Structures are given as structure tokens and as C-alpha cells.
């Protein structure tokens, strides 16, 4: 079924006329301060009856007025939004950068009553049911952000291998120079160095920020003026990493 047909059916289910949609789109555009969200009657007719593909602003407006899922509406026009992150994994970047999170990730929501967290186990077989959760969301609000470690970024290798995905807490943006017992407890920070991004241990001395690399890494430490040349985005609090470099 074509996208225009689905949009027409959604409009008719709500009992909206072309004029109703046009008027409501004017109100939406005024609220958002963007005339691009206006949908004129002639354009709506072309979208529904002549296979015209709406641009992003008009599709957003229609989904808003019809109470539709924007991601699902994109699939009606051949844009598989839900597969973007999976397909994007086939095109890894060479530099470290912030990463858009998957819309949802599959997580276990009910475990086998016989599962004992004290012992190593085949966890997959212990999951009785799965659910979905958007990463970084806590109590309905985005708490964390994701960062991707570039394939050429060996600053924390082997502790964090290139190609890893890290969870960053922006609320932890103050550098701690001491207070840990081992390298696993030492805070790792995601840093904006103005021209690029870095993920490393940090040491703040005077007006300089030292980006310290792992002792086994081939990368060299960096010295930057702080805060002119560097900004702490947050502390790494989670990690998804393959042990197989392939």
C-alpha cells in the first residue's frame, strides 16, 4: 500500500477534511515558527492521490495531526528508519564521535526463577521474555548520550578497543585527578577537543588538560589549554565492546 493511501485512510478515520488539515497545519506552523509545516489543499491532494512524496516537514505535520508514528510513516516511503543503526554498523567511522542511539534495544524483562546472579551462566537461555528500551532514557528523560570510538582511535586500547560504543553521563563533567585504586576504577572522559573528539583518562593541572592514554596503547598523550581547547562532555559509565578485533 502506498504512503499516500495510508495517509488518506488515517485522515478519513479521524473524519478530517482537506480544509481541516490545511487549517490545522497553519496553526502547527505558527506554533513552531516555521512555514514549512503548512500543507495546502492542493499539495495534500497530490500526496494522497498522485503519489507525491511529502518532504520531511509536511510528513512530520501529517503525523502530528493524524497521531501517527513518524518512523513508521517513513517506511511507507521506503525509508527503513529502524534499520538505520544496524546498516550504519557496516560503515564504521575512523574518528571518535558522538553516536545517535538506536531507537530501541532489546533487553531481558523477565528471567528464569532459577537464575542465580552469583554464578556464571548462559544468560540468553535464562531469559523468559524480552522487551525494548531506548538507551540513555531514565524516568522518561534522556540522561545519557552515546559515543562511538573510531577505528583509528587507540588511546584507551586495549581497555576500550576501537569500534566500541560507550555510554556517557553528561552530569559527570568534572575531572577527578585522584581517588581510584586501579585503572578500571579511574574515570574515563569523553572530550570535545574542538577539532575532534577523544575518549581517555584526564588530568587537570592549572589551565591545561592532559589527555592520558592507556600504557599499552600506541597513542600519545595530548596537552590542551582548558577550557579554550577542550570541553568535558561527560564521564564514560558504560561500554559495549567486541573482544574480537574483527
KEMI-614483 format. One record per residue (C-alpha): residue number from 1; residue in three letters; x, y, z. Coordinates in nm, 4 decimals, m for minus. Layout:
! residues N
+-----+-----+----------+----------+----------+
!   k !   r !       px !       py !       pz !
+-----+-----+----------+----------+----------+
! NUM ! ALA !        X !        Y !        Z !
...
+-----+-----+----------+----------+----------+
//
This chain:
! residues 246
+-----+-----+----------+----------+----------+
!   k !   r !       px !       py !       pz !
+-----+-----+----------+----------+----------+
!   1 ! UNK !   0.0000 !   0.0000 !   0.0000 !
!   2 ! UNK !   0.1394 !   0.3398 !  m0.0981 !
!   3 ! UNK !   0.2165 !   0.6073 !   0.1590 !
!   4 ! UNK !  m0.0434 !   0.8451 !   0.0179 !
!   5 ! UNK !  m0.3141 !   0.5832 !   0.0562 !
!   6 ! UNK !  m0.2177 !   0.5184 !   0.4173 !
!   7 ! UNK !  m0.2227 !   0.8910 !   0.4915 !
!   8 ! UNK !  m0.5642 !   0.9281 !   0.3319 !
!   9 ! UNK !  m0.7007 !   0.6402 !   0.5383 !
!  10 ! UNK !  m0.5599 !   0.7949 !   0.8571 !
!  11 ! UNK !  m0.7224 !   1.1295 !   0.7731 !
!  12 ! UNK !  m1.0576 !   0.9705 !   0.6937 !
!  13 ! UNK !  m1.0528 !   0.7659 !   1.0154 !
!  14 ! UNK !  m1.0304 !   1.0940 !   1.2060 !
!  15 ! UNK !  m1.3057 !   1.2493 !   0.9970 !
!  16 ! UNK !  m1.0822 !   1.5339 !   0.8770 !
!  17 ! UNK !  m1.1386 !   1.7198 !   0.5505 !
!  18 ! UNK !  m0.8652 !   1.8674 !   0.3334 !
!  19 ! UNK !  m0.9572 !   2.2096 !   0.4671 !
!  20 ! UNK !  m0.9347 !   2.0858 !   0.8268 !
!  21 ! UNK !  m0.5824 !   1.9594 !   0.7641 !
!  22 ! UNK !  m0.4740 !   2.2810 !   0.5940 !
!  23 ! UNK !  m0.6097 !   2.4951 !   0.8772 !
!  24 ! UNK !  m0.4519 !   2.2769 !   1.1452 !
!  25 ! UNK !  m0.1181 !   2.2803 !   0.9625 !
!  26 ! UNK !  m0.1258 !   2.6616 !   0.9678 !
!  27 ! UNK !  m0.1763 !   2.6503 !   1.3446 !
!  28 ! UNK !   0.1086 !   2.3991 !   1.3837 !
!  29 ! UNK !   0.3392 !   2.6093 !   1.1655 !
!  30 ! UNK !   0.2581 !   2.9192 !   1.3700 !
!  31 ! UNK !   0.3301 !   2.7342 !   1.6950 !
!  32 ! UNK !   0.6632 !   2.6052 !   1.5641 !
!  33 ! UNK !   0.7526 !   2.9278 !   1.3882 !
!  34 ! UNK !   0.8211 !   2.7506 !   1.0583 !
!  35 ! UNK !   0.6024 !   2.7980 !   0.7474 !
!  36 ! UNK !   0.7470 !   2.4755 !   0.6009 !
!  37 ! UNK !   0.4930 !   2.2798 !   0.8082 !
!  38 ! UNK !   0.1964 !   2.4279 !   0.6198 !
!  39 ! UNK !   0.0141 !   2.1808 !   0.3953 !
!  40 ! UNK !  m0.2043 !   2.3388 !   0.1302 !
!  41 ! UNK !  m0.5096 !   2.1558 !  m0.0008 !
!  42 ! UNK !  m0.3613 !   2.1118 !  m0.3481 !
!  43 ! UNK !  m0.0417 !   1.9605 !  m0.2065 !
!  44 ! UNK !  m0.2348 !   1.7235 !   0.0212 !
!  45 ! UNK !  m0.4403 !   1.6070 !  m0.2769 !
!  46 ! UNK !  m0.1180 !   1.5364 !  m0.4704 !
!  47 ! UNK !   0.0239 !   1.3401 !  m0.1772 !
!  48 ! UNK !  m0.2876 !   1.1257 !  m0.1367 !
!  49 ! UNK !  m0.3878 !   1.0762 !  m0.4996 !
!  50 ! UNK !  m0.0873 !   1.1236 !  m0.7254 !
!  51 ! UNK !   0.1992 !   0.9561 !  m0.5406 !
!  52 ! UNK !   0.3777 !   1.2790 !  m0.4499 !
!  53 ! UNK !   0.6276 !   1.2180 !  m0.1681 !
!  54 ! UNK !   0.5898 !   1.4745 !   0.1139 !
!  55 ! UNK !   0.9030 !   1.6434 !   0.2368 !
!  56 ! UNK !   1.0142 !   1.5961 !   0.5971 !
!  57 ! UNK !   0.8274 !   1.8988 !   0.7300 !
!  58 ! UNK !   0.4957 !   1.8043 !   0.5681 !
!  59 ! UNK !   0.5269 !   1.4390 !   0.6701 !
!  60 ! UNK !   0.6010 !   1.5478 !   1.0269 !
!  61 ! UNK !   0.2961 !   1.7757 !   1.0207 !
!  62 ! UNK !   0.0722 !   1.4990 !   0.8890 !
!  63 ! UNK !   0.1965 !   1.2523 !   1.1502 !
!  64 ! UNK !   0.1375 !   1.5135 !   1.4196 !
!  65 ! UNK !  m0.2160 !   1.5922 !   1.3032 !
!  66 ! UNK !  m0.3069 !   1.2281 !   1.2443 !
!  67 ! UNK !  m0.1307 !   1.0973 !   1.5585 !
!  68 ! UNK !   0.0878 !   0.8607 !   1.3571 !
!  69 ! UNK !   0.4299 !   0.7138 !   1.4309 !
!  70 ! UNK !   0.6772 !   0.9195 !   1.2280 !
!  71 ! UNK !   0.9235 !   0.6306 !   1.2000 !
!  72 ! UNK !   0.6536 !   0.4001 !   1.0660 !
!  73 ! UNK !   0.5371 !   0.6644 !   0.8177 !
!  74 ! UNK !   0.8894 !   0.6856 !   0.6797 !
!  75 ! UNK !   0.8805 !   0.3147 !   0.5989 !
!  76 ! UNK !   0.5760 !   0.3779 !   0.3784 !
!  77 ! UNK !   0.8098 !   0.5734 !   0.1528 !
!  78 ! UNK !   1.0890 !   0.3189 !   0.1540 !
!  79 ! UNK !   1.2939 !   0.4714 !   0.4379 !
!  80 ! UNK !   1.3609 !   0.1901 !   0.6929 !
!  81 ! UNK !   1.4435 !   0.4094 !   0.9910 !
!  82 ! UNK !   1.4585 !   0.1158 !   1.2300 !
!  83 ! UNK !   1.7345 !  m0.0442 !   1.0253 !
!  84 ! UNK !   1.9493 !   0.2667 !   1.0010 !
!  85 ! UNK !   2.1649 !   0.1867 !   1.3027 !
!  86 ! UNK !   2.2133 !  m0.1763 !   1.2034 !
!  87 ! UNK !   2.3103 !  m0.0779 !   0.8500 !
!  88 ! UNK !   2.5273 !   0.2041 !   0.9832 !
!  89 ! UNK !   2.7410 !  m0.0531 !   1.1607 !
!  90 ! UNK !   2.8613 !  m0.1596 !   0.8162 !
!  91 ! UNK !   3.0143 !   0.1849 !   0.7670 !
!  92 ! UNK !   3.2240 !   0.2461 !   1.0798 !
!  93 ! UNK !   3.3984 !   0.5787 !   1.1213 !
!  94 ! UNK !   3.7701 !   0.6211 !   1.1694 !
!  95 ! UNK !   3.7366 !   0.9003 !   1.4241 !
!  96 ! UNK !   3.5741 !   0.9046 !   1.7657 !
!  97 ! UNK !   3.2435 !   1.0929 !   1.7661 !
!  98 ! UNK !   2.9046 !   1.1187 !   1.9371 !
!  99 ! UNK !   2.6714 !   0.8464 !   1.8154 !
! 100 ! UNK !   2.2966 !   0.8528 !   1.7637 !
! 101 ! UNK !   2.1425 !   0.5783 !   1.9777 !
! 102 ! UNK !   1.9293 !   0.3039 !   1.8272 !
! 103 ! UNK !   1.5618 !   0.3841 !   1.8589 !
! 104 ! UNK !   1.5181 !   0.0760 !   2.0781 !
! 105 ! UNK !   1.7366 !  m0.2023 !   2.2061 !
! 106 ! UNK !   1.6191 !  m0.5485 !   2.3060 !
! 107 ! UNK !   1.6575 !  m0.6174 !   2.6777 !
! 108 ! UNK !   1.5503 !  m0.9014 !   2.9090 !
! 109 ! UNK !   1.2488 !  m0.8133 !   3.1229 !
! 110 ! UNK !   1.1781 !  m1.1496 !   3.2892 !
! 111 ! UNK !   1.4354 !  m1.4100 !   3.3899 !
! 112 ! UNK !   1.4139 !  m1.7769 !   3.4743 !
! 113 ! UNK !   1.3426 !  m1.8038 !   3.8510 !
! 114 ! UNK !   1.6341 !  m2.0463 !   3.8686 !
! 115 ! UNK !   1.8846 !  m1.7794 !   3.7580 !
! 116 ! UNK !   2.1414 !  m1.7081 !   4.0304 !
! 117 ! UNK !   2.3456 !  m1.3894 !   3.9710 !
! 118 ! UNK !   2.6284 !  m1.5240 !   4.1838 !
! 119 ! UNK !   2.7281 !  m1.7791 !   3.9203 !
! 120 ! UNK !   2.8432 !  m1.7545 !   3.5608 !
! 121 ! UNK !   2.5684 !  m1.8844 !   3.3322 !
! 122 ! UNK !   2.4346 !  m1.8949 !   2.9757 !
! 123 ! UNK !   2.2335 !  m1.5783 !   3.0236 !
! 124 ! UNK !   2.0446 !  m1.5967 !   2.6928 !
! 125 ! UNK !   1.8878 !  m1.9267 !   2.7916 !
! 126 ! UNK !   1.7797 !  m1.7772 !   3.1254 !
! 127 ! UNK !   1.5667 !  m1.5037 !   2.9644 !
! 128 ! UNK !   1.1960 !  m1.5895 !   2.9625 !
! 129 ! UNK !   1.0783 !  m1.2744 !   2.7836 !
! 130 ! UNK !   1.2325 !  m0.9745 !   2.6114 !
! 131 ! UNK !   1.1315 !  m0.6102 !   2.5906 !
! 132 ! UNK !   1.2565 !  m0.2938 !   2.4274 !
! 133 ! UNK !   1.4123 !   0.0179 !   2.5720 !
! 134 ! UNK !   1.5637 !   0.3328 !   2.4264 !
! 135 ! UNK !   1.9191 !   0.3604 !   2.5642 !
! 136 ! UNK !   2.0028 !   0.6623 !   2.7740 !
! 137 ! UNK !   1.6435 !   0.7159 !   2.8906 !
! 138 ! UNK !   1.5782 !   0.7303 !   3.2655 !
! 139 ! UNK !   1.2280 !   0.8069 !   3.4009 !
! 140 ! UNK !   1.1199 !   0.9207 !   3.0550 !
! 141 ! UNK !   1.4032 !   1.1717 !   3.0157 !
! 142 ! UNK !   1.7318 !   1.1386 !   2.8301 !
! 143 ! UNK !   2.0042 !   1.1046 !   3.0917 !
! 144 ! UNK !   2.2943 !   0.9665 !   2.8904 !
! 145 ! UNK !   2.4456 !   1.0055 !   2.5466 !
! 146 ! UNK !   2.6367 !   0.7583 !   2.3325 !
! 147 ! UNK !   2.9804 !   0.7930 !   2.1767 !
! 148 ! UNK !   3.1495 !   0.5795 !   1.9148 !
! 149 ! UNK !   3.5236 !   0.5078 !   1.9387 !
! 150 ! UNK !   3.6775 !   0.5489 !   1.5935 !
! 151 ! UNK !   3.8623 !   0.2629 !   1.4283 !
! 152 ! UNK !   4.1803 !   0.4716 !   1.4313 !
! 153 ! UNK !   4.1430 !   0.5794 !   1.7937 !
! 154 ! UNK !   4.3723 !   0.3605 !   2.0061 !
! 155 ! UNK !   4.4016 !   0.5987 !   2.3021 !
! 156 ! UNK !   4.2462 !   0.3537 !   2.5508 !
! 157 ! UNK !   4.3225 !   0.0290 !   2.3679 !
! 158 ! UNK !   4.3097 !  m0.2460 !   2.4977 !
! 159 ! UNK !   4.0853 !  m0.1220 !   2.7815 !
! 160 ! UNK !   3.8485 !   0.0253 !   2.5216 !
! 161 ! UNK !   3.9045 !  m0.1086 !   2.1716 !
! 162 ! UNK !   3.8438 !   0.0907 !   1.8536 !
! 163 ! UNK !   3.4886 !   0.0397 !   1.7292 !
! 164 ! UNK !   3.3404 !   0.0301 !   2.0794 !
! 165 ! UNK !   3.0253 !   0.2122 !   2.1859 !
! 166 ! UNK !   3.0388 !   0.3923 !   2.5205 !
! 167 ! UNK !   2.7653 !   0.5352 !   2.7419 !
! 168 ! UNK !   2.8421 !   0.8872 !   2.8654 !
! 169 ! UNK !   2.6923 !   1.0672 !   3.1653 !
! 170 ! UNK !   2.6971 !   1.4444 !   3.0923 !
! 171 ! UNK !   2.6244 !   1.5218 !   3.4578 !
! 172 ! UNK !   2.9710 !   1.3954 !   3.5482 !
! 173 ! UNK !   3.1769 !   1.6607 !   3.3750 !
! 174 ! UNK !   3.4291 !   1.7464 !   3.6485 !
! 175 ! UNK !   3.7740 !   1.5942 !   3.6153 !
! 176 ! UNK !   3.8911 !   1.3874 !   3.9120 !
! 177 ! UNK !   4.2688 !   1.3823 !   3.9457 !
! 178 ! UNK !   4.2737 !   1.1133 !   4.2161 !
! 179 ! UNK !   4.0618 !   0.8808 !   4.4275 !
! 180 ! UNK !   4.0768 !   0.5488 !   4.2417 !
! 181 ! UNK !   4.2512 !   0.2215 !   4.3252 !
! 182 ! UNK !   4.3109 !   0.0729 !   3.9796 !
! 183 ! UNK !   4.2756 !   0.1516 !   3.6098 !
! 184 ! UNK !   3.9243 !   0.0082 !   3.5966 !
! 185 ! UNK !   3.8016 !   0.2488 !   3.8641 !
! 186 ! UNK !   3.9786 !   0.5505 !   3.7154 !
! 187 ! UNK !   3.7279 !   0.7797 !   3.5403 !
! 188 ! UNK !   3.7375 !   0.7879 !   3.1617 !
! 189 ! UNK !   3.6047 !   1.1018 !   2.9952 !
! 190 ! UNK !   3.4558 !   1.1852 !   2.6583 !
! 191 ! UNK !   3.6143 !   1.5115 !   2.5470 !
! 192 ! UNK !   3.5385 !   1.7619 !   2.2725 !
! 193 ! UNK !   3.8766 !   1.8939 !   2.1554 !
! 194 ! UNK !   3.7117 !   2.1462 !   1.9182 !
! 195 ! UNK !   3.8542 !   1.9825 !   1.6054 !
! 196 ! UNK !   3.7763 !   1.6240 !   1.7054 !
! 197 ! UNK !   3.6621 !   1.4049 !   1.9947 !
! 198 ! UNK !   3.8632 !   1.1957 !   2.2353 !
! 199 ! UNK !   3.7934 !   0.9295 !   2.4963 !
! 200 ! UNK !   4.0656 !   0.8937 !   2.7587 !
! 201 ! UNK !   4.1786 !   0.9419 !   3.1127 !
! 202 ! UNK !   4.2212 !   1.3079 !   3.2027 !
! 203 ! UNK !   4.4395 !   1.5091 !   3.4354 !
! 204 ! UNK !   4.3634 !   1.8756 !   3.5005 !
! 205 ! UNK !   4.6594 !   2.0887 !   3.6057 !
! 206 ! UNK !   4.6303 !   2.4628 !   3.6143 !
! 207 ! UNK !   4.4937 !   2.5809 !   3.2843 !
! 208 ! UNK !   4.5808 !   2.2619 !   3.0978 !
! 209 ! UNK !   4.4006 !   1.9347 !   3.0397 !
! 210 ! UNK !   4.6172 !   1.6276 !   2.9821 !
! 211 ! UNK !   4.4525 !   1.3507 !   2.7818 !
! 212 ! UNK !   4.6301 !   1.0430 !   2.9132 !
! 213 ! UNK !   4.6335 !   0.7261 !   2.7064 !
! 214 ! UNK !   4.6491 !   0.3651 !   2.8229 !
! 215 ! UNK !   5.0080 !   0.2492 !   2.8942 !
! 216 ! UNK !   4.9747 !  m0.0333 !   2.6388 !
! 217 ! UNK !   4.8389 !   0.1953 !   2.3699 !
! 218 ! UNK !   5.0442 !   0.3195 !   2.0779 !
! 219 ! UNK !   4.8774 !   0.6621 !   2.1057 !
! 220 ! UNK !   5.0488 !   0.9544 !   2.2712 !
! 221 ! UNK !   4.9100 !   1.1787 !   2.5481 !
! 222 ! UNK !   4.7883 !   1.5246 !   2.4496 !
! 223 ! UNK !   4.8177 !   1.8582 !   2.6275 !
! 224 ! UNK !   4.5374 !   2.1094 !   2.5672 !
! 225 ! UNK !   4.4551 !   2.4507 !   2.7072 !
! 226 ! UNK !   4.1438 !   2.4229 !   2.9237 !
! 227 ! UNK !   3.8718 !   2.5228 !   2.8594 !
! 228 ! UNK !   3.9805 !   2.7027 !   2.5388 !
! 229 ! UNK !   4.0815 !   2.3872 !   2.3525 !
! 230 ! UNK !   3.8811 !   2.1176 !   2.5306 !
! 231 ! UNK !   3.5398 !   2.0584 !   2.6849 !
! 232 ! UNK !   3.4463 !   1.7631 !   2.9054 !
! 233 ! UNK !   3.1210 !   1.6235 !   2.7659 !
! 234 ! UNK !   3.0896 !   1.3662 !   3.0409 !
! 235 ! UNK !   3.2244 !   1.0543 !   3.2074 !
! 236 ! UNK !   3.2072 !   0.7105 !   3.0496 !
! 237 ! UNK !   2.9807 !   0.4899 !   3.2629 !
! 238 ! UNK !   2.9102 !   0.2004 !   3.0280 !
! 239 ! UNK !   3.0754 !   0.0090 !   2.7475 !
! 240 ! UNK !   2.9773 !  m0.2212 !   2.4622 !
! 241 ! UNK !   3.2879 !  m0.3784 !   2.3095 !
! 242 ! UNK !   3.3794 !  m0.6765 !   2.0971 !
! 243 ! UNK !   3.6811 !  m0.8707 !   2.2172 !
! 244 ! UNK !   3.7369 !  m0.9997 !   1.8651 !
! 245 ! UNK !   3.9029 !  m0.7130 !   1.6713 !
! 246 ! UNK !   3.7449 !  m0.8477 !   1.3520 !
+-----+-----+----------+----------+----------+
//
